[in-house]
Amino acid sequence: MSSTLFRTKRVEQSILDTEEPEHALKKSLSALDLTVFGVGVIIGTGIFVLTGTVAKNNAGPAVALAFVVAGVVCALAALCYAEFASTVPVAGSAYTFSYASLGELPAWIIGWDLVLEFALGTAVVAVGWSGYIASLLDNAGWHLPEALSGRDGADGFGFDILAAALVLVLTGILVLGTKLSARVTSIVVAIKVTVVLVVIIAGAFFIKGDNYDPFIPKSQPVEAGGDLQAPLIQLMFGWAPSNFGVMGIFTAASVVFFAFIGFDVVATAAEETKNPQRDMPRGILGSLLICTTLYVAVSIVVTGMQHYTELSVTAPLADAFKAIGHPWYAGFISFGAAVGLTTVCMILLLGQTRVFFAMSRDGLLPRFFSQVHPRFKTPHRPTILLGVIIAIVAGFTPLSELAELVNIGTLFAFVVVAIGVIILRRTRPDLPRSFRTPWVPVLPILSVLASLWLMLNLPTETWLRFAIWMVLGFVVYFLYGRSHSRLAQGEKAGAGSAAKPPNGGVE
């Protein structure tokens, strides 16, 4: 049984599958498109919201260092993703990489994890976008009924019509083609980056040196306890990370990590890239470098404009300009945040549909969903299905308390990809690699340890919810995926044939 659970899919077979006409995606993306995708999904609520929260509660002006720490963790993972995405340019990201190195069951686990991560991420950001738009409409004198704004009306019914509508519109755009999605994303990213640059340049004129004192506030230990909301590390070892001080920077890094989520989505578009061996590393590493630089610059400016103890935790950038008597900038920032969140939703939805598509093409999910549109060459069936489900979830469910699940899902994927790089180097040293992760196995091991450390800083309740989702995934795999996978079907066909091919396509 263990041999079937850890059977791996040959890299050559994964690439051949992408050439089947009815399952082939259109190759239309360049390195610039991939970089824009990365910047589009990374710059979102993190830079507009989390800066104030972690500065006020954890790190003070040293929040800039927290962004650097989180960026380094992501960079370690990005180097591993870049090698895999250029070596195995197939839709599915960490799922496909795991199938080629760790085996079918680990691949299923990570694919199931990514479906949850991207779905919740899309829904959470859609609800956040809805809040910004509703606020702008209120300022213009247009007020949505309570029952359609996500808040319970008089009869107890509440549906967030704006969040649901956004998801459905983006679903339609993704069905029409990835290149169209890239064009829409390019326009929106240009607006979003412009807003961020305005914050940096305009805010630099209002920096006061006194606001940086102290740059790293004195440590204030958090009392250890048994609350499920406490980090898992607190329950395991009997202590909690400090607020402020040097340890406060690392605590802040585990929070601002949410601001970096999304660069791994770039890897899901490998199959739709014209020259993935060259362009995937450029897109992944380039987008991460750009966003880390912008994050650090914004955090330095905003904590220089206003003392960290006075920063807003809901809209720190906008409120900092209000505090110094420039409300026009505040409105401009709010508009940019609302526009920018549309690309975050779109690219998270794109990533999820590609993972779902890859899993169905491998037979772990119904093959019905692996058929591409005859004209647009997009996986329209899973895109429509998942778009409708996420629209319903975003419309009816308050998801703020589930946002941490997105963090733990991403970090778990980082761990698996880093381990996969080490294993594939040993099992398939012959594979052509246009990009090689440096210092293997040291760098992937550091990536695993850094990701695990941030995971331990997440609430225990998040771990429990994640475990429940994983248990459900095991049930689906053993009831359906294990017997319907293409590798399983190939083994059955080989067993009934006198001329069984070598390994039956299984490594």
N, C-alpha and C positions, 0 to 999 in steps of 0.2 A: 504493500500500500504506500509506503514512504517513497518508493521509486516513482509512483505516479503523481504524488503530491509535489515532488520537487523536480519533475521533468522540465527541461528547459527548451525553449524554442530557438532554433538556430537563427543567428543574425541574418544569414543569407536568405532563409525562408521568410523572415519578417519583411525584408526588402522586396522579395519576389511578390509577396501578398499585395504590396502597394501598386503593383503593375497590372493587377486584374482589372479589366475595364469597368466592371460593375461595382468595384470597391476602390477605385483610384480617385484620389483627390487632385484637384487642379493645382499645378505648381505655378504660383504667381507672385510670391513674396521675395523681397530683396533684403539686404542687411539693414537698409534704412527703415523699411517697413517693420522689421523685427525690433529694431531699437525704439521706434515710435510705439509699437505695441507694449514694449517693456515699460517705457516712461509713462505711457497712458494708464497702465494698470497699477503701477507702483505709487504714483503721485495721486493720492486720494484723501480720504478722511484723516489719514495719519498726520500729514503735514499741517492740515488745517485745524486739527483738534488736539492730537496727542501731545503736541509741544507744550501746551499750557498745563495739561494734567500732570505729566511726569516732572516738569520743572517745579511745580508747586508742591507736589507730594513726595518726590523721590530724589531729585538730583540738583535742583536749583539751576543756575546758569550752566552747570556742567552737563545739562541735557545734551549739549553738543557732543560731549564725549560718549554719552549713551548711544547717540545715533552712529557714532564711529564704531563702537563695539558691535552693535547690531549689524552694521554694514559689513564688518569683518566676518561675522558668522555667515552672513549671506554670501560673501565673496568666496569663502571656503567651499560652500555648497555649489556656488556658480561655476567654479573651476571643474568640479565633478560633473555637473550638468553639461558643461560645454563639451567635454570629451565624449560623453554618451550621445548627446544630440547630434554631434558631427559624425560619430561612428555608426550610430543606428538611427538614421533620419526617418523615423516612422512616427505617426501620430500616437499619442498616448503618454508621452513624457516618462515619468518615473515608473508607470505601469509597464510600458514596453521594455524599459531598461532592466527592470526586475525579472521579467519573463526570460530575458536573454542570459541573465547571470545567476539569479537566486532560485528560480523555478516557478512552477505554475501557482502553487498556493501563496507564496509570498507576493507574486505579481497580482493575484486576485485581491489580497489584503490591501496592497497599496492602491490598486485601482478603485476599490470600494471606498477607501479613505479619501482619495482625490474627488470622487463624486460628491461626497459629503462636504468636503472643504470648499469646492467651487460653488456648489449649490447654496450653501449657507452664506458664503462670501457675496454672491450675487444678490441674494435676498436682503442681507443686512445693508449693503450699499444702496440698494434700491429704496429701502425705507429711509435711509439717511438723505438720499437725493430728494425724496418726497417731502421731507421736512424743510429742506432749503427752498424748494419751489413753493410750498404752501406759505412759507414766510414771505417770499417775494410777492406772491399773489395778495397776501394780507396787506402788505405795504401799498399795493396798487388799488386796494379797496375791493378786491374780489375774495370772497370768503367761501370756502367749500363747506358743505353740510358736515356736521360732526360725524355722521354715520359713514361718510365717504372719505374721511381724512385719517382713518386708522384709529380713531378714538371711538369708544362705545357711545352710541347715541342714546336717546331716551328709551328706546325699546331694547337696549342691550346689544344691538347689532353694530358692528364696526368693520369697515373694509377700506383699506388704503388704495383708493382707485388710482392715484398717481403712480405709486410703486408698481402696481400690477400693469398699468398701461406702458410704463417704461420698458419692463421686461418683454412684453409682447411686441413692441415696436422693434426692439433690438433683435428679437428672435427673427422677425421678418427680414431685417438687414442681413443677418448671418446666413439665412437661407439663400438670399440672392447672390452671395459670393464673398469670399474672403478678401478679394482685392477691393470691393466696395467698402467692406468693413475697415480696411486699412486707410482708405481715403477719408472716410468719416472720422476715423480715429486721428488722422494727421491734423485735420482742421481743429478738432476739439483739444488735442494735445497742445497745439500752438497757442490757443487761448489760455489753457491752464498754465503752461510754462511762462507765458507773458505775465499772468497774475503773480506767480511766484517771484519773478524777477522784479516786478514793481514793488512787492513787499520788501525785497532785499535792498534795492537801490533807494527807494523813498524812505524806508525805515532807517537806513544807515545815517541819514541826516538828523535823526532824533535820538541817537544813542547817547546815553549818559554813563560815564565810566563808573559812577557810584552804584549803579544797578548791578554791577558784576561783583560787588563785595557783600558776602563772600562768594567766590566762584564755586567752591565745593562746600556747602553748609556742613556744620558738625553733625556727626552721626547720631541718630535717635533710634535705638534698638526697638523692634516691635516685639511685644510679649508673645511668647509661644502659646499655642492653645490647640484645641481640637476642632475648631470650626472648619466645616467643609470648604468654606470660601478661602481658607488659608492655602498657601502654596504647598504642594505635596512634600517638598523638601522639609517644611516645618514639621509635618506629621511624622516623617521618616526619621529625622535626626534630632527632633526636639528643639529646634531653633528656627527663627525666621530671619530673612534678610533684613538689613537695616534700612530705615528711611534716611536719606542723605548720607554723607560720608562717601568713601570710596565704594563700599558695598551698595550704597544707594544708586550709584551709577549702573552697576550690573543689574539691580532690580529694575531700574528704569529701562535698561536695554531689553529686558524680557517683555516690557510693555510696548515700547516703540517698535519692536519687531513687527507688529501688525502693519506698521507703515511701509514695510518692505515687501509684504506679501504680494506676489504676483509675477516676480521676474521669472519664476519657474514655469509660468504659463507660456512663455515664449517657446519653451522646448516642445510644447504640444503642437506647435505649428511647423515642426521640422519637415513633415511630409509635404507641406504646401510651399516649401522654400525652393527657389530655383537652384541655388548652389549651397545646400545645407552644410557641406564640409567646411566651407569658408565663412558663410554668413551666420550660422548659429552661434559660434563663439563670440563673434562681433556683436550680435544683437543682445545676447545674454549679459556679457560683461560690460558692454557699452552703456546699456540702459541702467545697470546697477551703479556704475561709476557716476553717471550724470545725476541720478537721484540722490545718492549719498552726499555729493557735493552740495546740491540744493538744500537738502535737509539740514546739514551742518550750518550753512550760511543763514538760513531762515531762523534756526534756533538761537544763533548768536545775536542776530538783529533783534528778535522779539524780546529776549531777556535783557537786552541793552536798552530797549525802549521803555520797558516797564519792569519794576522790581518783581522777581519771581513770586514773592508772597502775594502780589496783587493781580497776577495773571488770571484771566478767565479760563475755566476748564471746559467750557462749551464752544467758545469761538475766540481763542486767544489772539489770533492774528488780527481779526476784524476789531475786536474790543480794545486791543492795544492802540490802534489808530484813533478809535473813539476817545480813549482816555487822554490823548494828547491834542484833542480838538480838531480831528480831521475825519469826520464821519463819511465823506465821499469815498475815501479809500476803503472804509469798512464795507460800504455797499458794493464796491467793485470787487472786493475779495469774496464776498458772499456769492455774487453772481458767478465768479470764476470757479468757486467750489462746486456750485450746483451744476455748471456745465461740465466740469471736469469729471464728476462722478459718473457721467454717462459712459465714458470710455472704460472706467473700472468695471462697471456692470457688463459691458459688451465683451471685454476680453476674458473675464472670469467665465462668462457663459460659453464663449468659444472654447476655452480650455476644457470645460466639463464635457461638452458635446464630443470633443475629439477623444477624450479618454473613453467615454461610453461607446463611441464608434469603434475604437480599437479593440475594446473588450468583446463587442458583438462580432467583429470580424474574426476574432479568434474562437468564437463559439461559446465563450464563457457567459455571454448574454445572448438572447435570441438573435439569430443571423438576419432576421427581418430588418434590424436597425443598421445593418452595415451596407445597405444599398445606397449609392449616391444618386443625386438628382441627375437625370439624363442631360439636362441643359446647363445647370449651374455648377455641376460637379461638387456639390456640398452634401454633407450628411444630413439631409433635410428631415428625415424621420426622427432621429434622436433629438435634433435641434428643436423641432416643434413640440415633441413630447415633453422634454425637460423644460422648455420655455413656458409652456402652459402650467406645469406643476410648480415651478418657481414663482410664477406670477400669482398663483393661488396662495402659496405659502407666504409670499411677501405681503399680499393683501390682507390676510387674516391673522398672521402670527406676529406678536411683538418679539423681535429676535435679539434685542440688545444683550440679554443674558447668555445668548448662545454664541456670541462673537468669538469667545476664547476657543471654541471648537475649531475655528478656522486656523488659529495659531498652532494648535497642537497637531492638526492634520498636516500642515505644511512642514513643521519641524520633523514629524515622523517620516515624511517623504524624503527630507534631506538626509536623514540617517540611512534609509534604505539605499538611496542613490550612491552615497559615499561608500557603503559596504560593497555595493555592486561593482564599482570601479575596481576595487581591490581584487574581487573574485574574477572578473572578466579579464583582467591583466594576466592572471595565472592560468585560467582555463583556455583563453583564446589570445595568446600573445601574437598570433599571426595576423590578426585583423588589422587592416590599414586604418590608421588613426591620424586624421589631418590636424587634430588638436589633442595634445596629451597633458593631462593634469600633472603638474610638477610635484616632485617629492612624494611619489607613491611608495609605500603606504602611509607615510607620516602625515601628509596633508589631509587625506580622507579620514584618518583616525582623529585628527584634531577637529574636523568638521563634525564627526559623530559626537565627540565629547562636548563641543560647544552647543550643538543642538539639544543634546540631552540635558545640559545644564539649564538652558532656557525653558525646556519642557517642565523641569522640576519646579520652576518658579511660577507655574500656572496653578490655578486653584484645583483642589482635589475634586471638586464637583465636576470640573471639566474632564478630568480623567475618567470619572464614573460614566459620564455621558458618552465619551469616546469609546469606552469598553462595551457599552450597550450596543452601539452602532456596529462595532467589530463582531460581536456575538451574532448579530443579525446577518452580517456578511458571511460568517462561517455557515450558517444555516442555508443561505441561498446557494453558496458554492457546493456544498455536499448534496443538496437536493437537485441542483440543476447543472451548474457549471462544470463540475468534475467529469460528468458522464457525457456532456455535450461539447466539450472543447474539441477543436480540430485535431489537437494532438491525440486525444483519446480516440477519436474516430479513425485517425490514421493507424493507431495501434491495433484497433479491431480489424480494420481492412487488411493490415499486414499479417495478422494472426491467421486470417482465413485464406491467405494466398501462399502458394508454394514459392513464389518469387518475391519474398519480402524484401523491400529496399533496406539498405544499411540504416540501422537505428530507427527506422520508420519515421524519419524526419525529426527524431528526438535526440538531443545530446545527452 
